[in-house]
Amino acid sequence: MASSLAEAEALYDAEELQEALEMAKLALQQLRGTNDKENAARALRLQALALIGAGDAEGAESLARAELSGCRAAGDRRGEAMMLLSIGTANLERKGTGKREEGSQCAQEARAMFAELGDKKMEVEALHVLASGALQLDDKRRGGLEAMPLASRARELSLEMGDRKLEALSLHRLAAGHAAADDFEGCIEKVDEGLDLSLELKDKRLEGFLLLAMARWHLQSGDAERALSEAEDAVEIYQLLRSPKELAAVNVV
């Protein structure tokens, strides 16, 4: 059971979304007959994330809403928080003012519950979703200023856990906040810190993700030469990984 869930998570990390979805469904079927509510909630959230990644945010929201009432009825606080965060993530992906507000509200509720449960990793994920929601505000500068303290707190928690990958992803959100607030010097400084972490971790997928982000921000700030170099490096990594994100990197080039 745990192996099916671990395999599903590995498939998701490798961007094999359909395979991850099917394996997460299998893991959930195996977990339903046990008392392992925590891993069942992880399997459900993974299904929602795979659906969102495949472009079906509406399906992800429907799945999470269908499970939310059951978690509440069973007094499963972690499961409830996982489903609230999944609803929040899906709503922010669907965009629009109403969806952003609802998504942020759900993510805020989830964050409070994870903090109460002492689950720092999931609190960081909720903070990442909240930062993404702030960055969707029509007032970009305000959104950036709101996102930065959320991302900073996520980084603090990541450091407390010693989770370098989550720290790098928190730095990416922090960089995005600086960029939205028109502070490109601060933006590049933070994403560069994240890139250093990806190199320490020897995580090529994370490295490609941060290189592509840096390329876009350099392009936005008017440094086309640096942007081209970083985008070319990202293309090379995504080609190596056979990642669907290769096209996004090529488009920057």
C-alpha positions in Angstrom: 0.0 0.0 0.0 2.7 2.4 1.0 4.7 1.3 -2.0 1.8 2.1 -4.4 1.6 5.6 -2.9 5.3 6.1 -3.1 5.3 5.0 -6.7 2.4 7.4 -7.5 4.3 10.3 -5.9 7.5 9.4 -7.9 5.4 9.3 -11.1 4.0 12.7 -10.3 7.4 14.1 -9.6 8.5 12.7 -13.0 5.6 14.5 -14.7 4.0 11.2 -15.7 0.6 12.6 -14.7 -1.8 10.0 -16.1 0.3 7.1 -14.7 0.5 9.0 -11.4 -3.3 9.4 -11.3 -3.9 5.7 -11.9 -1.4 4.6 -9.3 -2.8 7.1 -6.8 -6.3 5.6 -7.4 -4.9 2.1 -6.8 -3.2 3.2 -3.6 -6.4 4.8 -2.4 -8.3 1.5 -3.1 -5.8 -0.4 -1.0 -5.9 2.2 1.8 -9.7 2.4 2.0 -10.0 -0.8 4.0 -7.3 0.2 6.5 -7.2 2.8 9.3 -4.5 4.7 7.6 -6.3 8.0 7.1 -3.2 10.1 6.6 -1.9 8.1 3.6 -5.5 7.9 2.2 -5.6 11.7 2.3 -2.2 11.9 0.6 -3.5 9.6 -2.2 -6.6 11.7 -2.7 -4.5 15.0 -2.8 -2.2 13.4 -5.3 -5.1 12.5 -7.5 -6.2 16.1 -7.4 -2.8 17.4 -8.2 -2.4 15.0 -11.1 -5.8 16.2 -12.5 -4.7 19.8 -12.1 -1.4 19.1 -13.8 -3.3 17.5 -16.7 -5.5 20.5 -17.1 -8.6 19.2 -15.3 -8.8 21.6 -12.4 -12.6 21.3 -12.4 -12.4 17.5 -12.0 -9.9 18.0 -9.2 -12.2 20.3 -7.3 -15.1 18.0 -7.8 -13.1 15.1 -6.4 -11.9 17.1 -3.4 -15.4 18.4 -2.6 -16.9 14.9 -2.8 -14.4 13.7 -0.2 -14.5 16.7 2.1 -17.8 16.0 3.7 -16.7 12.4 4.5 -13.6 13.7 6.1 -15.6 16.1 8.3 -18.1 13.4 9.2 -15.3 11.1 10.3 -13.6 13.8 12.3 -10.5 13.4 10.0 -8.9 16.8 10.5 -5.8 16.0 8.3 -8.0 14.7 5.5 -10.3 17.7 5.8 -7.2 20.0 5.5 -5.9 18.1 2.5 -9.2 18.4 0.7 -9.5 22.1 1.5 -6.0 22.7 0.1 -6.9 20.7 -3.0 -10.0 22.8 -3.5 -7.9 25.9 -3.0 -5.3 24.8 -5.5 -7.9 23.8 -8.1 -9.7 27.1 -7.7 -6.6 29.2 -8.2 -5.7 27.2 -11.3 -9.2 28.0 -12.7 -8.5 31.7 -12.1 -11.1 34.5 -12.0 -11.7 36.8 -9.0 -14.3 34.6 -7.4 -12.3 31.5 -7.8 -9.2 33.2 -6.5 -11.0 34.5 -3.4 -12.5 31.0 -2.7 -9.2 29.3 -3.4 -7.3 31.6 -1.0 -10.0 31.1 1.7 -9.8 27.3 1.5 -6.0 27.4 1.5 -6.0 29.7 4.5 -8.3 27.3 6.4 -6.0 24.4 5.4 -2.9 26.3 6.6 -4.4 26.9 10.0 -5.4 23.3 10.4 -1.9 22.0 9.3 -0.3 24.4 11.8 -2.6 23.1 14.5 -1.7 19.5 13.6 2.0 20.4 13.6 2.4 19.3 10.0 5.1 21.8 8.8 5.5 20.2 5.3 1.8 20.6 4.5 1.7 24.1 6.0 4.5 25.1 3.6 2.5 23.7 0.7 -0.5 25.7 1.9 1.7 28.9 2.1 2.9 28.3 -1.4 -0.8 28.1 -2.6 -1.6 31.3 -0.7 1.4 33.1 -2.2 0.2 32.0 -5.7 -3.2 33.4 -4.9 -1.8 36.7 -3.9 0.2 36.9 -7.1 -3.1 36.6 -9.1 -4.3 40.0 -7.8 -5.1 42.5 -10.5 -2.9 45.0 -8.5 0.4 43.2 -9.2 2.5 45.2 -6.9 0.1 44.6 -4.0 0.0 41.0 -4.8 3.8 40.8 -4.8 4.0 42.5 -1.4 1.4 40.1 0.0 3.1 37.0 -1.4 6.5 37.8 0.0 5.8 37.3 3.7 3.9 34.1 2.9 6.9 32.8 0.9 9.3 33.9 3.6 7.4 32.0 6.3 7.4 28.9 4.0 11.1 29.2 3.7 11.5 29.5 7.5 9.5 26.3 8.0 11.5 24.6 5.3 14.7 25.5 7.0 13.4 24.2 10.3 12.6 20.9 8.7 15.9 20.8 6.8 14.0 20.3 3.6 16.2 21.9 0.9 13.8 21.2 -2.0 10.9 22.9 -0.3 13.3 25.8 0.6 14.2 26.2 -3.1 10.5 26.2 -4.0 9.8 28.8 -1.3 12.6 30.9 -2.7 10.9 30.7 -6.1 7.6 32.1 -4.6 9.6 34.8 -2.9 11.3 35.7 -6.1 8.0 35.9 -7.9 6.8 38.3 -5.2 9.8 40.5 -5.7 9.2 40.5 -9.5 5.6 41.4 -9.1 6.6 44.3 -6.9 9.1 45.4 -9.6 12.1 44.5 -7.6 14.0 42.5 -10.1 17.3 42.7 -8.3 15.7 41.0 -5.2 13.9 38.6 -7.6 17.1 37.4 -9.3 18.9 37.2 -5.9 16.2 34.8 -4.5 15.8 32.6 -7.5 19.6 32.3 -7.8 19.7 31.1 -4.2 17.1 28.5 -5.1 19.1 27.5 -8.2 22.2 26.9 -6.0 20.1 24.6 -3.8 19.0 22.6 -6.9 22.6 22.1 -7.9 23.5 21.0 -4.3 20.6 18.5 -4.5 21.6 17.4 -8.0 17.9 17.8 -8.9 17.8 18.4 -12.6 14.0 18.9 -12.8 14.1 21.6 -10.1 17.2 23.2 -11.8 15.3 23.4 -15.1 12.2 24.8 -13.4 14.2 27.6 -11.7 16.3 28.3 -14.8 13.2 28.8 -16.9 11.7 31.1 -14.2 15.0 33.1 -14.1 15.0 33.4 -17.9 11.4 34.8 -17.9 12.3 37.3 -15.2 15.5 38.4 -16.9 13.5 38.8 -20.1 10.8 40.8 -18.2 13.6 43.1 -16.7 15.1 43.7 -20.2 18.1 41.5 -20.0 17.5 39.4 -23.2 21.0 38.0 -23.4 20.9 36.4 -19.9 17.3 35.2 -20.5 18.4 33.5 -23.7 21.3 31.7 -22.0 19.2 30.5 -19.1 16.4 29.4 -21.4 18.8 27.4 -23.6 20.1 25.7 -20.4 16.5 24.9 -19.4 15.8 23.4 -22.9 18.8 21.2 -22.6 17.7 19.9 -19.2 14.1 19.3 -20.3 15.3 17.5 -23.4 17.4 15.2 -21.2 14.4 14.6 -18.9 11.9 14.3 -21.8 9.8 16.8 -20.0 6.6 18.4 -21.4 8.0 21.7 -20.1 10.6 21.7 -22.9 8.1 23.6 -25.2 7.7 26.4 -22.6 11.5 26.8 -22.5 11.8 26.8 -26.3 9.2 29.5 -26.4 11.4 31.8 -24.3 14.3 31.1 -26.6 
